[in-house]
């Protein structure tokens, strides 16, 4: 079995942001157990920025991107040093791989990443993946390590994605404020729970939260990969998640099997604007899988450039799709509602091509 596991900053560090060696040792013990059982394992690990904060003696996590980028470089080496030592107890070799979401959009980069990761597995290494915080920008602010983990799972055709966090799984409400909250143990493919608005990070050390984990679980499900959200400190949580024992929240795989590019468009990018469409255009997108034509657009919201990701909303304001705009907001405003035969020859005759559009419903 091929396993991708992800662990977040809040699970790896103490309240001061210092790397908790005991947590990493316990995690590496489980990674070693999986390897001994014949499984292939890739770990996606956050923690570089927080480790850098502690290493540099800063009192709190900075908020400006440039400083975050700088201190991540100091923290990443310390993070890998800890993993190297811990895995070395089992005669295992950690291999650092730094990625950003855009590595999964460019086809050549996508294939190169897969070849490298698979070869590392063949060599007996345990790849330790992190987003490339030192050169990333929006990724640091939006906590895309959850999404990167889902994209890695898609990239290497993993059997299971395990998201280890500081909560036992997905609840019906926030258990910190609602005593009636109940743990959801199983979410089926296309269950509405995959679309709920979950809370942001409960820790000031991490950048993700349950919302990003739900997005990652949905990405995994739509890739045909089983996903599990479980508490990192629960004994043998990773082992239980891999063997299918009851732990945390399990998300069953869907039959969609979407390509990585569409997953990136749908879940791992910033939305720069929106296109409001009529009922006919909605039916064409959802039922027939067509491209979005200017004739079906009734309004253009926001300012965006050609190539930006935009949301497609129906007459009720519900997001039904996301895609890459083939023209900027100004051009689309000038041609919205017009039939294809009435469009100038020098403008795109499609607002979003179906190859660059992900239907969300």
N, C-alpha and C positions, 0 to 999 in steps of 0.2 A: 504494500500500500504506500502511496505517496502522500505525505502529510505536509501541510503548511501551517505553522503555528505563529501567532502574533502575540506579543506581550507589550503592555503599555507602560508609560513612564510612571504612573501612580502606583503600579504594582512592583516596579523595579527599585524604587527609591523611597527613602524615609521622608519625614515631614520637612527636613532641611534640604532635600534634593540629593542626598548622598546615596550612592548605589548600595543597595542591600545585598551583600554578598551571599547571605543565607538563602535569599529568594532565588538568585541566579544558580547557586549550587543545587537547590531542589529541582529547578527547571532542567538543568543540565543532566541531572540524574535520570530524569524522565526521558530526555532526548536520547541518552545512552541506552536506556532500556528499550526504546523503540528501535534503535539501530540494531541492537542485539537480537531483536525479534524479527529482523529482516526488512523493516520498513525504511523508506527513504524520507529524510526530514529536512525541511527548510524552516529556519526561524526568522521571522521579521521582528526586529526589536527596536522599540523607541528608547529614549533615555539619554541621547547625546546632549541635548540642550540642558536638561536638568543636571546631568553630571558635570557639564561645563560650568554651570552656575556655582555648584559646590566647590569645584576645583579652583575657581578663581576667587572664592570667598565673597561672592556677592550676596547681599542680604535677601534679595528676591529675584524672581525671574523677570528680566527686562521685557519690554513690550515692543520696542522698535526692531524691525526686521534685520537691519544691518548688524546690530549687536547680537541678536539671536544667531545669525549666521556665523559670526566670529566665535562665539563661545561654544557653538556646536562642534567646531573643529577641535577645541581643547577637550571637550567631553567625549567625542567619538573614540579617540585613541584609548581613553581610560575605560570606556565601556567594553571595547574589544579586548583589552588587556585582561579584564575580569572574566570574559567568556573563554579566552584562550587558556587561562589558568584552570578554570573550572572543568572545561571539557578535557583538558590534558590529564585530569585525574582518571579519565576513562580511556586514555590513549586515543582520543579523538581530536581532529584538527578543525578549528573554526576557519571559515573563509569569508572575509568581508566583501559585501557587494552593496554598493551605493547606487540607488535608483531615484528617478523622479517619475511622476505619472506620464510625462511626455515620452518616456522611453517605450511606452506601450502603444503609442499612437503611430509613430513612424514604423513602417513594416520592417525595415532593415534592422532598426534598433530592437524591435520586438523579437525578431528571430535570433539576433545576436545574444540578447539576454537569455533566451531559452537555451541556446546552445551552451552558454557559459554555465548556467545553473545545472543543467543536466550533466555536463561533463564533471562539474565539481562533485555531484552525487556519485557519479561513476568512479571517481577517484577516492571515494570514501570520506569526503569532507562533509561538514555540516555548514552550509551557507548561512551566514548571518546578514540579513538584509536590513537596510535602513534607508529612509529617504535621504537624499543628498542635501542635508540642511545647509551646508556651507555655501552652496550655489543656488539653492532653491529660494523662492520668495513666497508666493501664495501658499505653497504646500506647508510651510512652517505654521502659518497662521490658521490653516484650516484642518490640520491634523490628519493628513491623507495617508498616514501609515496604515490605517485600517483598510483604506481603499487600495493602497499598494499591495497589501497582503492578499486581497481578493484578486487583484490583477495578476499577481505572481501565481496564485492558485490556478487561474485560468491559463496562464502562460505555460506552466509545466504540466497541465492536465492532472492536477491533484485529485485525490479521492476525497479528502476532507480538509476543511479549513477550520482551525480552532482559534478563537479570539479570546485570549486570557486577559481578564480585566479585574477591577476592584469590586465588582458586584457579582452575585451568583448567577445572573442571567437577565432575561427580559421580564419585567413585571407588568401587571395590568395598570399600575400607577407607580408614582415615585415612592418607594418604600421608606424613604427618609422623612416624608411628610404625611403619608397616608397609611395608617396601620392596617387598612383593609387590603392593601396591595398583595397580589398573589403571583407567585412565579409561574410564568408560562413555560411549560416543559417542551411543547412541540408546536412548531409552526409549519403548516403545509405550504407547498409551492403556490405562489400567487395569493396567499392569505393576506387580507387587508392589514394585518399587524405589521407586515413588512413596510407599510407606508405610513405608520403612525409618526407623529411628531414627538420624538423622544427628547429628553433633556440633554443639555450640554455637559461638559466635563464637570464632575463633582470635585475635582482637585485643581489647585492652581499650578500644579507641576506638569500636567498633561495638556494636550491641545485638542483631544478628541472628546468622546463621550458616547452615550448610548445611541445618539442619532447617527454618528458616523459608523458605528458597529452595525446598526440596522442596514445602512446603505451597503456596507461590505457584505453582510449576510445575503442581501438581496442580489448583489452582483454575483456572489458565489452560487446562489440558487439558480440564477438565470444562466450560469455557466455549466450547470449540471453537476455542481459540487455540493456535497453535504457540508453544512456549516454549524458550528457549535459556539455559543458564547458561555463562558464559564469563569468562575472565580479563580484567579491565579493562585491564591494561597490555600485553596482546598486540596487536601492530600491527593496526589496522583490525578489531578483534574485532567491533565493532558492525556494520560493513559486511558482514563475512562472515556473521554471524548472520542478517542481514536477507535477503541474497541466497541463502541456503541452502547456502553453502559449509561444508565440514567445519570446525567450530570448537566447542570445549567439548562440552557435552552437550545434545542436542536432545530435547525431549519432544513427541511427536506429539499432535495434538488428538483429543479424544474426541467421540462423538456425543451426549453427555448434554445439553449446552447448558443448564445450570442457571441459574435466575434469580439475581440478585445477592443477594437476601435469604437464599437457601439457602446460597450460598457463604459469606456472612458468618457464618451460624449454624454451619457446619461447620468453618471454618478461621480466622476472624478474631475470635474471642471467647474469653473465659475460661470454662472448664467448672467449674461450681460443685458438681456432684454427679453421681450415677449411678443409673440404674434397671436392676436385673437382671431379665431376662425369661425366660419359659419357651420351649421349642422351638416351640410353636404360635404364640406372638406373633412370634417371629423369622421364621417362614415368612410370616406375614401382612404383616409390614413389608417383607421382602426380595422376596417373590414377587408379592404383590398390591398393594403400595404403600398399605396402609391406615394409619389413625391408630393410635396406641398406646393401648389400653384398659387401665383398671386391672386387669381380670381377668388379663391376661398378666404382671403385675408380681409377682415373688416376693420382692424386697427393694429397699429404698431406702437409698442410701449418701450420707452427708453431710447438711449442712443448706443448704437453698437456698430462695429465694423464688419466688413465681409470676412467670413471665416470664424466669427465669434459664435459661441454657443448661445442659443436662444430657446426659451420655453414656448411651447405651443399650447394655448388654452382654448377651451371650447366656450360656448355661449354662456355657460354657468360659471366661468372663471376657473374651471378645473384643469390642471395640467395634464394633457393627454400624451404629450411627446416632448422630446428635446432634439435639437439638431443643429448643424452648422449652417449659418446663413450664407446664401450665395450672393448677397448684396448687402450694403450697409442700410441702416435704418432710413436714411433720407431717400434712397432709391426705392426701397420697398413701400414707403409712404406714397411715392409718386405713381406707383404701378398697382397698388393693392386694389382688388376688386375688378381688375381688367382681365378680359379673356386673353388667352395666349395669342390668338390671331391679331389682337390689337396692340401688342407690345412692340416697342422699338426693337430693331434687330440687334442693337448694341448692348442690351441688358439681358441678364439671365432670365430664361423663361420658366425657371423653377425657383421658388423661394428657398426650399430645402430639398436636396436630392434624397431619395429614399435610402441610398447607401449610407448617407450621413445623418439618418434620423432614427431615433429609438422611440418606439411607442411604449408608453408607460402603463397603459390600462389593458 
